[in-house]
């Protein structure tokens, strides 16, 4: 547990409110990442929350508001008890970093008196038939990410795809999202292949030898195509695709050119100052989880600043209203879709070192917002809890 308490409020303030929030991060048992550069820091998400609390307090102190945040890392088995403990303390604003299933379970457990902000789960169903009235989504959905990449590929006229998907449930979900994006924007999937995770060495010398021998054979005899789209959310094989395929293939998706909510080299639209402040606070680069936790608590801070109220119902109502908008270092203010609680936001397309592009792409128009060309649009969503 890493508690963080923001600076004291202005003594002369009399109209302020106390804003108590928490970040609940669920840590799953998983293999080490293929690259040690992807090792997760202990403060993942938490440092983003601390930076947001500092930012909220900078404005809040002039209005007499006091922002605090408690951060808890827990296991899936103990996550319900951890949530109950926070609710028992009277904390009703919860930023949640958890997988799809637990996000839904914990949101239901929190109840209607709480506001849960999803800062990690990507499941399209959470924005569709499984939406909940106390759940706002700051993390982009899989559909938003796959649509963002699909728009760029179509803008480049790379419309013939080979889709390679992993064997884990999250890989199937991601592959389905890429298929939907292909249909949505007119791409043709000319071949589909499945990569079976058989376990074994992923990083050792023997593992490299096996990859170098097997990956070319696995990708042999692919029909004429423009790109290979990897759906490997489980991080098993996609990183090995570049330079190992049978031919000189362009890799996108889970390796190569990837869609992201944030990346450490992003500097446009004032992002440099965010990066600098985060690095001074944490001593490392900001990752997507950090940005999404920051963004979730900034949503809370903006709502409290504008309404002068800190209860979950008021924050939710304001966030879904027409007056809400928030600067997010992505070139345009972000807002919520009032039909399913998803935060509209641009998606970065990155090769891991630079931003290659940002979606939505030029020419993709929408009657409400070009950002609504990414992910579920209102006519497509079965969510009715916000009606």
Protein Blocks (a to p, Z undefined) as FASTA:
>chain_A
ZZdddddddfkbckbccdddddddddddddddfblklpccfkgojlmmmmmmmmmmmmmm
mnopacddddddddfklmmmmmmmmmmnopabdcddddfklmmmmmmmnommbccddfkb
acfklmmmmpcfkbccfbdcfklmmmmmmmmmmmnopabccddddfbfklmmmmmmmmmm
mmmnopacfbdcddddeejjfkbmklmmmmmmmmmmmmgoiacdfbdcdddfkommlmmm
gopamblcddehjehjaddfbdfklcgghlmmmmmmmmmmnopacdfklmmmmmmmmmmm
mmmmmnopabfklmmmmmmmmkbccdehnopacdddfknopacddddddehlacfbdcdd
ehiacfkbmklmgojdfklpcbfklZZ
